[in-house]
Amino acid sequence: MTPKRKQKLFMFLGLVSLAAIAVGLTLYALRSNINLFFSPVQIVAGDAPFERQLRAGGMVREGSVSRNPDSLDVEFTVTDYVEDVRVHYSGILPDLFREGQGVVVVGQLQQDGWIKADQVLARHDENYMPPEVADALEAAGYSPADYQAKAAEVGKRIEAREAEGASQY
């Protein structure tokens, strides 16, 4: 091999090595920023990683919302009507958040099986269900339309309960 060819070969191998290192470092950095979606069934089954950023979604279980009157701390249960996951959140909830509606929470799964949420995302109209929630429900063998009907039924019960409470004043 001539010295000129040898020099070109080393240049080529050096560039390929640098490109491989750059791609590897980029993928390593992105790995820590990825937050995958998990349904309550997957979380209870142990598929979700502990203490890493993730998204979990489902419906807010009726009667599960409890607020601390002295702070902005809220606890509620996210369900896919098969399994439940408890969520702890400190902050202002979206205006559209309520029991029986679809939500997606962004946070970390703790060793005890509950999620410490950094962010809570709620639906934006009467017929909307987050796509991840709909996909998770379908994967579990349930139709999102069934859950929308169930959510509407829960919404009517909650509205009736609120109207009853308002009429007492």
N, C-alpha and C positions, 0 to 999 in steps of 0.2 A: 504494500500500500504506500502510495506516495505521501510525502509530508502534507501536501495541500489537501488531499482526500482525508487524511487523518485529522487535520484541523477542522474541516467541514463536519466530519462525523462527531467530534467532541462538541462542536457548537450546536449541532442538532440535538445530541443527547442532553446537553445542558439546558437548552430551551424546553425540551419535553419534560425534563425533571422539574424545572421551575413552574411550568404550566400545571403539572400534576400536584405540586405542593400548593400552588395557589387555589386550585379546585378543591383540594382536601381541606385546607383551612377555611375556605368559604362554606363548604358543607358542614364542617364542624361548628362554625359560628351560627349557621342557620338552624342547626339541630336544636339548640337551646331556646330558640325563639318560636318554634313550631308549637301551636296549640291545637291538638286534634280534638274532634268531637266524640263524645261518648254518651250513650244513653244510660239510664239507671240500671238496666239489665246488665250492660257491659261492666259498669262500675262495680256492682255487687258480685259479678262473676270474677272480678280480679283482673280484668283486661286493661284497666286504666292505671297509669303510673302514679305513684305517690309523690307528693310535694314537687310536682312539675306543673307548669301552666297547661291547662286543658279547658275545653268547653264542654259543658254538660247541658242537656236540655230535656224538656218534657213539659208536663202540665203541673201547675201549682195545685197541690192537693187541697181540697176544700177543708177549711177549719185548721190548717196547719200553720198559718201565719201568726207569729207572735212578735210583738214589738216591745222594746224596752222603753218605758215612758221617760226615762232620764237621759237617753242618748239616741243616736240614729241607728242603733243595732237592731237588726231584724233577723229572725230565723223562720225558715219555711221549708216545706218538703217539695221536692221535684219528683214527679212520678211518671211512669209510662203505663200505669195501671197494672203492672206486673211486679215491679220492684220500686222502692222508694229510696231517695237519697236526701239527707238533711243538708241544708245550706245555711251558712252563717254569713251575713252581709252587714257591713257598717257603712252607711251612706244614704243618700236620697234615692229612693226607688223611682223608676220611670212612672209617669202619670198613668200609663196604661196597664201597670202591674196590678193584678188582682187574682184572687183564687179562681181556679178552674180554667185559667188561660195558659197558653203556651209561652214559655220563657227559655232563654239560653243564658247560662251563667258562665262567666269566665273566672277561673280561679285555680286553686290548688287542692287536690284531694289529700286529706290528712290521714294518718295511720289509723285513726279511729273510724274511718269510713264516711266522714262528713266533708263537705267542701267549704273552704274559706274563700268566698267570692270577692273578687276585686271589681267586678262589673256585672250588672244584671240588665239583660236586653229583653224587652217585651214586644209583643205583637203590635202591629200598627193599624189593623182594621178588624172588623167582625169575623171575616172568613180567613184571615191569615194564620198560617202556622209556619214557623221557621222551617226551611227545607231540611235541615239536619234532623229536626224532631220528626218530621213526616217520614223521612227515610228510615230513621231508627224504628219508628212504629211499624212500618211496612216490613222491615227486617225481622221484627219480633212476631210477625204474622197478624198484625192488626191493620185495619184500614184507617187512615187519617180522617176520613169522612165520619167514621164512627166516633172518633174522639172529638171532632168539631161538634157533633150532635150532643155528645156527653158534656162538652164545655158549655154549650148553649143552655143545656138543662141546669148545670151548676150555676151559670150566670143568672138564670131566672130565679133560682132559689135564693141566691145572694141578694138580688135586687128586691125580692119579696121580703127578705129579712131586714134589709135596710129601710124599706118603705114602712114596715111594721115598727121599726125603731124610731123613725121620724114621726110617725103618727102618735107616738106616746108623749111627745113634747107638746 
